[in-house]
Amino acid sequence: MKTRILSFWNSCSAGKKWAIALAIAAVVVMLYLWLLQSASQARARLQASVATLRVQSSQLELHAAEHLRLRAAPAPVASKTDLRTLVQSHVESTGLSHTVLKIDAQDVNRVRVTFGATSFAAWLTWAQSLQSQQVRVEASRIEALATPGLVSITATFVRNQAQ
């Protein structure tokens, strides 16, 4: 194949050799420009993804630090009071007592609470405050009312057994 190419090249006139050289140079320049454009586009995409990855990395570092802090903290001590009494005192301390329709103790570690028209945000804050006493929501039924932000809620709370 090399000999065929050399024989073709030697058989060409000077003008034809010049045209072939220009065509090869044009193809090389076009390939170089195409590679340069592709590299530039890839660089822009990579810069955007690096910025996103840096943000994610800093968030992961914050989460890891929070995880270590929480693991090092002593476990919260669960209240030894009756669960119904504990729930009732939390309702009164947060000012939601006017919205509670009833509190029924189903057993020692399970209470069902029914709220009338109450602010969902206030209820959510109240339910989260019970978690510090190792009481969690087991089941809930939440219905939106006509007034924005108000809901009626029936929720069953249980005390974690691992104490």
N, CA, C and O of each residue as an XYZ file, in Angstrom:
652
protein
N       0.837     -1.186      0.000
C       0.000      0.000      0.000
C       0.883      1.251      0.000
O       0.584      2.243     -0.665
N       1.972      1.178      0.758
C       2.879      2.318      0.817
C       3.473      2.591     -0.569
O       3.632      3.742     -0.976
N       3.789      1.536     -1.265
C       4.373      1.710     -2.605
C       3.359      2.300     -3.573
O       3.736      3.081     -4.447
N       2.085      1.951     -3.446
C       1.032      2.497     -4.306
C       0.873      3.992     -4.071
O       0.714      4.774     -5.008
N       0.920      4.367     -2.809
C       0.772      5.788     -2.477
C       1.972      6.575     -3.017
O       1.813      7.658     -3.579
N       3.170      6.017     -2.840
C       4.367      6.701     -3.326
C       4.370      6.796     -4.859
O       4.775      7.814     -5.421
N       3.929      5.756     -5.512
C       3.898      5.800     -6.983
C       2.846      6.805     -7.466
O       3.063      7.494     -8.463
N       1.691      6.894     -6.755
C       0.666      7.884     -7.110
C       1.221      9.287     -6.929
O       1.035     10.155     -7.781
N       1.907      9.501     -5.806
C       2.446     10.827     -5.507
C       3.503     11.230     -6.544
O       3.531     12.376     -6.992
N       4.350     10.305     -6.914
C       5.408     10.605     -7.890
C       4.840     10.844     -9.289
O       5.436     11.563    -10.092
N       3.679     10.233     -9.578
C       3.095     10.410    -10.904
C       2.309     11.723    -11.027
O       1.954     12.125    -12.135
N       2.038     12.387     -9.910
C       1.254     13.635     -9.925
C       2.136     14.797    -10.347
O       3.338     14.822    -10.081
N       1.506     15.762    -11.015
C       2.208     16.987    -11.393
C       2.345     17.887    -10.171
O       1.715     17.643     -9.142
N       3.162     18.920    -10.285
C       3.412     19.844     -9.167
C       2.140     20.551     -8.738
O       1.917     20.742     -7.543
N       1.314     20.938     -9.670
C       0.055     21.616     -9.342
C      -0.920     20.691     -8.622
O      -1.611     21.102     -7.689
N      -0.964     19.443     -9.065
C      -1.849     18.465     -8.415
C      -1.369     18.170     -6.997
O      -2.167     18.035     -6.070
N       0.008     18.069     -6.842
C       0.567     17.843     -5.493
C       0.202     19.007     -4.565
O      -0.120     18.812     -3.393
N       0.262     20.220     -5.121
C      -0.083     21.410     -4.339
C      -1.561     21.367     -3.920
O      -1.866     21.698     -2.774
N      -2.462     20.983     -4.780
C      -3.899     20.903     -4.483
C      -4.173     19.827     -3.433
O      -4.975     20.020     -2.520
N      -3.486     18.683     -3.584
C      -3.667     17.598     -2.591
C      -3.173     18.056     -1.218
O      -3.820     17.805     -0.202
N      -2.029     18.725     -1.198
C      -1.486     19.222      0.077
C      -2.432     20.238      0.715
O      -2.620     20.224      1.932
N      -3.028     21.114     -0.088
C      -3.990     22.092      0.444
C      -5.242     21.404      0.978
O      -5.768     21.786      2.024
N      -5.720     20.380      0.253
C      -6.907     19.651      0.715
C      -6.627     18.945      2.030
O      -7.456     18.969      2.939
N      -5.457     18.313      2.135
C      -5.091     17.628      3.388
C      -4.963     18.647      4.513
O      -5.405     18.384      5.631
N      -4.369     19.800      4.241
C      -4.227     20.841      5.264
C      -5.599     21.356      5.701
O      -5.825     21.590      6.888
N      -6.519     21.533      4.739
C      -7.865     21.994      5.087
C      -8.582     20.973      5.962
O      -9.247     21.347      6.928
N      -8.455     19.690      5.636
C      -9.080     18.631      6.449
C      -8.484     18.625      7.853
O      -9.214     18.486      8.834
N      -7.169     18.775      7.958
C      -6.510     18.795      9.270
C      -6.989     20.001     10.079
O      -7.250     19.869     11.274
N      -7.107     21.165      9.455
C      -7.570     22.366     10.165
C      -9.013     22.189     10.615
O      -9.367     22.546     11.739
N      -9.853     21.632      9.727
C     -11.258     21.413     10.110
C     -11.365     20.412     11.260
O     -12.157     20.615     12.180
N     -10.580     19.337     11.220
C     -10.587     18.377     12.334
C     -10.117     19.034     13.627
O     -10.677     18.782     14.694
N      -9.092     19.874     13.532
C      -8.598     20.560     14.717
C      -9.665     21.485     15.300
O      -9.872     21.502     16.513
N     -10.341     22.251     14.447
C     -11.396     23.158     14.911
C     -12.566     22.379     15.516
O     -13.136     22.799     16.523
N     -12.924     21.247     14.905
C     -14.013     20.424     15.454
C     -13.636     19.875     16.825
O     -14.449     19.897     17.750
N     -12.398     19.380     16.958
C     -11.942     18.889     18.260
C     -11.900     20.016     19.286
O     -12.259     19.814     20.446
N     -11.467     21.188     18.870
C     -11.408     22.338     19.774
C     -12.807     22.717     20.259
O     -12.998     22.995     21.443
N     -13.791     22.729     19.347
C     -15.168     23.049     19.732
C     -15.732     21.973     20.666
O     -16.368     22.303     21.667
N     -15.511     20.716     20.358
C     -15.998     19.623     21.213
C     -15.393     19.704     22.604
O     -16.083     19.519     23.607
N     -14.096     19.983     22.653
C     -13.429     20.104     23.952
C     -13.972     21.290     24.733
O     -14.133     21.210     25.951
N     -14.254     22.389     24.044
C     -14.796     23.574     24.721
C     -16.181     23.291     25.301
O     -16.479     23.688     26.428
N     -17.027     22.603     24.526
C     -18.366     22.251     25.021
C     -18.275     21.283     26.196
O     -19.001     21.432     27.179
N     -17.400     20.304     26.104
C     -17.234     19.343     27.195
C     -16.712     20.045     28.445
O     -17.126     19.730     29.561
N     -15.804     20.995     28.252
C     -15.265     21.746     29.388
C     -16.358     22.534     30.094
O     -16.404     22.564     31.324
N     -17.235     23.172     29.329
C     -18.336     23.948     29.919
C     -19.267     23.023     30.710
O     -19.687     23.360     31.818
N     -19.587     21.854     30.138
C     -20.453     20.904     30.856
C     -19.784     20.415     32.134
O     -20.429     20.298     33.176
N     -18.499     20.132     32.049
C     -17.784     19.654     33.234
C     -17.684     20.731     34.304
O     -17.773     20.420     35.492
N     -17.501     21.990     33.913
C     -17.449     23.064     34.900
C     -18.775     23.179     35.642
O     -18.795     23.396     36.854
N     -19.877     23.033     34.920
C     -21.191     23.091     35.573
C     -21.363     21.916     36.519
O     -21.873     22.088     37.626
N     -20.951     20.736     36.110
C     -21.127     19.576     36.986
C     -20.179     19.638     38.181
O     -20.518     19.148     39.258
N     -19.003     20.229     38.011
C     -18.075     20.383     39.143
C     -18.676     21.304     40.189
O     -18.561     21.038     41.386
N     -19.316     22.382     39.756
C     -19.948     23.297     40.711
C     -21.050     22.575     41.484
O     -21.164     22.729     42.700
N     -21.854     21.792     40.779
C     -22.917     21.029     41.438
C     -22.330     20.018     42.414
O     -22.824     19.873     43.532
N     -21.291     19.328     42.002
C     -20.656     18.339     42.871
C     -20.019     18.980     44.096
O     -20.002     18.377     45.169
N     -19.501     20.180     43.952
C     -18.923     20.881     45.112
C     -20.005     21.213     46.134
O     -19.799     21.061     47.338
N     -21.161     21.668     45.644
C     -22.276     21.972     46.546
C     -22.727     20.688     47.248
O     -22.941     20.687     48.460
N     -22.869     19.604     46.493
C     -23.276     18.327     47.086
C     -22.243     17.840     48.094
O     -22.598     17.295     49.139
N     -20.977     18.034     47.785
C     -19.916     17.624     48.700
C     -19.989     18.391     50.013
O     -19.848     17.807     51.087
N     -20.210     19.696     49.928
C     -20.306     20.479     51.166
C     -21.542     20.077     51.969
O     -21.501     20.049     53.199
N     -22.642     19.766     51.276
C     -23.831     19.298     51.988
C     -23.568     17.959     52.666
O     -23.993     17.748     53.802
N     -22.878     17.060     51.988
C     -22.544     15.770     52.595
C     -21.641     15.944     53.810
O     -21.793     15.244     54.811
N     -20.702     16.878     53.719
C     -19.829     17.137     54.862
C     -20.634     17.662     56.049
O     -20.384     17.275     57.191
N     -21.607     18.548     55.778
C     -22.460     19.056     56.856
C     -23.286     17.923     57.470
O     -23.420     17.830     58.690
N     -23.837     17.064     56.607
C     -24.625     15.941     57.109
C     -23.758     14.980     57.924
O     -24.196     14.459     58.949
N     -22.543     14.752     57.467
C     -21.639     13.859     58.198
C     -21.297     14.443     59.566
O     -21.256     13.721     60.562
N     -21.052     15.758     59.612
C     -20.755     16.399     60.896
C     -21.961     16.326     61.824
O     -21.812     16.081     63.021
N     -23.152     16.538     61.277
C     -24.372     16.441     62.082
C     -24.576     15.010     62.573
O     -24.978     14.790     63.716
N     -24.298     14.051     61.711
C     -24.430     12.639     62.090
C     -23.477     12.309     63.243
O     -23.873     11.660     64.211
N     -22.221     12.757     63.137
C     -21.262     12.506     64.214
C     -21.690     13.184     65.507
O     -21.543     12.620     66.591
N     -22.224     14.405     65.387
C     -22.669     15.129     66.587
C     -23.829     14.393     67.248
O     -23.872     14.260     68.471
N     -24.765     13.917     66.436
C     -25.915     13.208     66.991
C     -25.524     11.860     67.579
O     -26.089     11.440     68.588
N     -24.568     11.181     66.965
C     -24.126      9.893     67.506
C     -23.415     10.080     68.836
O     -23.514      9.232     69.723
N     -22.690     11.201     68.975
C     -21.954     11.456     70.207
C     -22.871     11.932     71.330
O     -22.543     11.778     72.506
N     -24.011     12.506     70.975
C     -24.940     13.016     71.990
C     -25.610     11.848     72.707
O     -25.899     10.820     72.094
N     -25.853     12.006     73.993
C     -26.555     10.937     74.709
C     -27.994     10.809     74.218
O     -28.621     11.792     73.825
N     -28.492      9.603     74.247
C     -29.868      9.365     73.814
C     -30.825     10.073     74.761
O     -30.609     10.067     75.973
N     -31.883     10.685     74.229
C     -32.840     11.364     75.105
C     -33.548     10.358     76.001
O     -33.857      9.238     75.593
N     -33.788     10.779     77.201
C     -34.456      9.917     78.167
C     -35.956     10.054     77.982
O     -36.501     11.158     77.992
N     -36.605      8.933     77.815
C     -38.053      8.947     77.644
C     -38.728      9.252     78.973
O     -38.278      8.835     80.040
N     -39.804      9.984     78.869
C     -40.559     10.311     80.061
C     -41.200      9.041     80.617
O     -41.694      8.205     79.861
N     -41.187      8.904     81.923
C     -41.766      7.720     82.565
C     -43.236      7.928     82.924
O     -43.874      7.037     83.484
N     -43.771      9.105     82.602
C     -45.161      9.376     82.937
C     -46.087      8.609     82.003
O     -45.668      8.091     80.968
N     -47.344      8.550     82.391
C     -48.375      7.927     81.572
C     -48.404      8.633     80.217
O     -48.318      9.860     80.163
N     -48.526      7.876     79.122
C     -48.481      8.468     77.788
C     -49.623      9.448     77.566
O     -49.431     10.494     76.947
N     -50.802      9.122     78.061
C     -51.938     10.040     77.903
C     -51.655     11.355     78.617
O     -51.943     12.426     78.082
N     -51.096     11.284     79.814
C     -50.754     12.491     80.579
C     -49.669     13.289     79.867
O     -49.732     14.517     79.805
N     -48.699     12.606     79.344
C     -47.623     13.274     78.616
C     -48.165     14.005     77.391
O     -47.809     15.159     77.153
N     -49.018     13.349     76.618
C     -49.594     13.966     75.424
C     -50.465     15.157     75.823
O     -50.408     16.207     75.183
N     -51.258     15.004     76.860
C     -52.116     16.089     77.333
C     -51.282     17.304     77.750
O     -51.633     18.438     77.426
N     -50.176     17.068     78.470
C     -49.344     18.197     78.901
C     -48.680     18.887     77.711
O     -48.523     20.108     77.713
N     -48.290     18.114     76.693
C     -47.717     18.729     75.494
C     -48.770     19.545     74.742
O     -48.465     20.607     74.198
N     -49.990     19.055     74.713
C     -51.077     19.801     74.053
C     -51.290     21.129     74.765
O     -51.420     22.167     74.118
N     -51.325     21.103     76.069
C     -51.559     22.333     76.837
C     -50.383     23.299     76.733
O     -50.588     24.511     76.667
N     -49.151     22.780     76.718
C     -47.978     23.660     76.677
C     -47.817     24.355     75.324
O     -47.195     25.415     75.251
N     -48.358     23.783     74.268
C     -48.231     24.407     72.952
C     -49.448     25.232     72.576
O     -49.458     25.843     71.507
N     -50.451     25.273     73.396
C     -51.628     26.086     73.121
C     -52.600     25.456     72.136
O     -53.414     26.161     71.539
N     -52.532     24.165     71.958
C     -53.455     23.487     71.047
C     -54.637     22.848     71.777
O     -55.456     22.171     71.155
N     -54.729     23.057     73.072
C     -55.771     22.385     73.850
C     -57.178     22.778     73.403
O     -58.109     21.986     73.550
N     -57.351     23.983     72.863
C     -58.685     24.395     72.418
C     -59.113     23.668     71.141
O     -60.294     23.688     70.794
N     -58.178     23.030     70.438
C     -58.523     22.323     69.204
C     -58.653     20.818     69.394
O     -59.089     20.114     68.483
N     -58.275     20.311     70.582
C     -58.351     18.865     70.827
C     -59.791     18.488     71.142
O     -60.420     19.064     72.029
N     -60.300     17.511     70.400
C     -61.641     17.024     70.664
C     -61.626     15.909     71.696
O     -62.476     15.870     72.585
N     -60.649     14.989     71.580
C     -60.541     13.946     72.600
C     -59.173     13.290     72.544
O     -58.493     13.293     71.517
N     -58.794     12.729     73.685
C     -57.564     11.953     73.813
C     -57.952     10.629     74.450
O     -58.414     10.591     75.591
N     -57.762      9.552     73.715
C     -58.122      8.218     74.214
C     -56.869      7.374     74.352
O     -56.101      7.225     73.401
N     -56.664      6.818     75.548
C     -55.554      5.896     75.767
C     -56.002      4.516     75.318
O     -56.919      3.945     75.909
N     -55.378      3.975     74.290
C     -55.740      2.646     73.803
C     -55.071      1.558     74.620
O     -55.660      0.503     74.856
N     -53.847      1.807     75.053
C     -53.158      0.958     76.018
C     -52.062      1.805     76.653
O     -52.050      3.024     76.478
N     -51.156      1.194     77.375
C     -50.145      1.941     78.124
C     -49.243      2.760     77.203
O     -48.834      3.865     77.561
N     -48.934      2.234     76.031
C     -47.990      2.898     75.134
C     -48.620      3.391     73.836
O     -47.912      3.617     72.855
N     -49.935      3.560     73.815
C     -50.615      3.998     72.588
C     -51.764      4.933     72.955
O     -52.582      4.625     73.822
N     -51.810      6.096     72.270
C     -52.848      7.100     72.522
C     -53.370      7.594     71.181
O     -52.592      7.829     70.256
N     -54.686      7.754     71.074
C     -55.296      8.337     69.881
C     -55.779      9.732     70.243
O     -56.504      9.922     71.220
N     -55.360     10.716     69.430
C     -55.710     12.113     69.670
C     -56.494     12.608     68.453
O     -56.097     12.397     67.307
N     -57.619     13.273     68.734
C     -58.446     13.830     67.661
C     -58.468     15.345     67.818
O     -58.857     15.878     68.857
N     -58.039     16.024     66.752
C     -58.039     17.482     66.716
C     -59.154     17.950     65.804
O     -59.435     17.334     64.776
N     -59.780     19.038     66.188
C     -60.757     19.693     65.314
C     -60.003     20.591     64.353
O     -58.957     20.194     63.838
N     -60.498     21.778     64.098
C     -59.841     22.725     63.186
C     -58.579     23.260     63.850
O     -58.636     24.040     64.801
N     -57.441     22.821     63.327
C     -56.162     23.248     63.883
C     -55.200     23.561     62.751
O     -55.331     23.044     61.642
N     -54.243     24.406     63.046
C     -53.217     24.752     62.059
C     -52.320     23.539     61.840
O     -51.813     22.946     62.792
N     -52.134     23.181     60.576
C     -51.294     22.020     60.285
C     -49.862     22.263     60.742
O     -49.226     21.353     61.273
N     -49.341     23.474     60.545
C     -47.973     23.787     60.952
C     -47.810     23.651     62.466
O     -46.808     23.114     62.939
N     -48.798     24.140     63.228
C     -48.731     24.024     64.696
C     -48.800     22.562     65.120
O     -48.082     22.143     66.027
N     -49.665     21.784     64.464
C     -49.764     20.363     64.801
C     -48.465     19.639     64.488
O     -48.018     18.798     65.268
N     -47.864     19.957     63.360
C     -46.620     19.308     62.965
C     -45.509     19.616     63.964
O     -44.742     18.728     64.335
N     -45.422     20.864     64.395
C     -44.432     21.251     65.408
C     -44.689     20.506     66.708
O     -43.755     20.035     67.358
N     -45.947     20.403     67.082
C     -46.310     19.689     68.307
C     -45.944     18.205     68.197
O     -45.380     17.637     69.133
N     -46.257     17.583     67.075
C     -45.948     16.161     66.889
C     -44.439     15.932     66.923
O     -43.973     14.921     67.448
N     -43.680     16.865     66.364
C     -42.225     16.732     66.399
C     -41.679     16.903     67.811
O     -40.674     16.289     68.171
N     -42.338     17.734     68.607
C     -41.866     17.919     69.987
C     -42.043     16.647     70.805
O     -41.310     16.421     71.768
N     -43.001     15.824     70.432
C     -43.187     14.548     71.139
C     -42.047     13.570     70.857
O     -41.796     12.662     71.650
N     -41.366     13.750     69.744
C     -40.264     12.845     69.413
C     -39.140     12.936     70.425
O     -38.435     11.951     70.644
N     -38.951     14.093     71.051
C     -37.920     14.220     72.072
C     -38.248     13.359     73.288
O     -37.363     13.035     74.080
N     -39.508     12.993     73.435
C     -39.935     12.103     74.516
C     -40.071     10.660     74.020
O     -40.655      9.813     74.695
N     -39.522     10.395     72.832
C     -39.558      9.083     72.186
C     -40.982      8.600     71.943
O     -41.307      7.430     72.143
N     -41.812      9.529     71.508
C     -43.189      9.218     71.125
C     -43.309      9.576     69.647
O     -42.941     10.676     69.235
N     -43.821      8.650     68.864
C     -43.893      8.878     67.426
C     -45.309      8.637     66.924
O     -46.124      8.002     67.594
N     -45.585      9.155     65.735
C     -46.884      8.962     65.098
C     -46.892      7.557     64.490
O     -46.014      7.208     63.701
N     -47.877      6.770     64.861
C     -48.009      5.434     64.281
C     -48.939      5.472     63.068
O     -48.663      4.842     62.047
N     -50.026      6.203     63.184
C     -50.981      6.334     62.088
C     -51.667      7.685     62.215
O     -51.814      8.229     63.309
N     -52.085      8.214     61.067
C     -52.791      9.497     61.117
C     -53.740      9.611     59.940
O     -53.550      8.998     58.889
N     -54.763     10.414     60.154
C     -55.723     10.761     59.105
C     -55.850     12.270     59.171
O     -56.267     12.822     60.190
N     -55.492     12.934     58.088
C     -55.496     14.393     58.047
C     -56.420     14.820     56.924
O     -56.285     14.373     55.785
N     -57.370     15.701     57.262
C     -58.314     16.208     56.266
C     -58.214     17.726     56.214
O     -58.275     18.404     57.240
N     -58.061     18.244     55.009
C     -58.006     19.692     54.824
C     -59.394     20.284     55.018
O     -60.394     19.713     54.584
N     -59.439     21.419     55.665
C     -60.700     22.132     55.863
C     -60.806     23.257     54.835
O     -59.866     23.515     54.083
N     -61.956     23.920     54.813
C     -62.191     24.982     53.836
C     -61.237     26.155     54.034
O     -60.838     26.792     53.059
N     -60.868     26.447     55.268
C     -59.947     27.536     55.556
C     -58.516     27.074     55.262
O     -58.087     26.042     55.778
N     -57.781     27.813     54.450
C     -56.411     27.410     54.120
C     -55.543     27.283     55.367
O     -55.553     28.162     56.229
N     -54.799     26.195     55.458
C     -53.897     25.968     56.579
C     -54.519     25.224     57.737
O     -53.802     24.755     58.621
N     -55.840     25.103     57.756
C     -56.511     24.393     58.844
C     -56.858     22.981     58.406
O     -57.251     22.738     57.265
N     -56.701     22.057     59.349
C     -56.979     20.649     59.078
C     -57.667     20.040     60.297
O     -57.616     20.587     61.398
N     -58.307     18.904     60.073
C     -58.768     18.085     61.195
C     -57.919     16.824     61.158
O     -57.658     16.268     60.091
N     -57.493     16.382     62.331
C     -56.516     15.300     62.405
C     -56.939     14.285     63.456
O     -57.366     14.643     64.554
N     -56.813     13.029     63.104
C     -56.898     11.939     64.068
C     -55.586     11.181     63.947
O     -55.260     10.669     62.876
N     -54.834     11.104     65.033
C     -53.519     10.475     64.986
C     -53.344      9.545     66.168
O     -53.811      9.819     67.274
N     -52.657      8.433     65.912
C     -52.306      7.485     66.977
C     -50.830      7.633     67.239
O     -50.007      7.546     66.327
N     -50.499      7.863     68.519
C     -49.116      8.019     68.937
C     -48.710      6.822     69.774
O     -49.498      6.328     70.581
N     -47.485      6.353     69.587
C     -46.974      5.245     70.373
C     -45.642      5.644     70.975
O     -44.898      6.451     70.418
N     -45.364      5.060     72.124
C     -44.074      5.266     72.789
C     -43.147      4.165     72.323
O     -43.522      2.994     72.269
N     -41.923      4.563     71.984
C     -40.940      3.558     71.589
C     -40.686      2.606     72.741
O     -40.551      3.031     73.888
N     -40.623      1.331     72.437
C     -40.469      0.324     73.480
C     -39.043      0.190     73.966
O     -38.820     -0.242     75.097
N     -38.057      0.555     73.133
C     -36.651      0.432     73.530
C     -36.293      1.579     74.452
O     -35.903      2.652     73.992
N     -36.424      1.359     75.742
C     -36.119      2.419     76.721
C     -35.025      1.992     77.637
O     -34.631      2.748     78.525
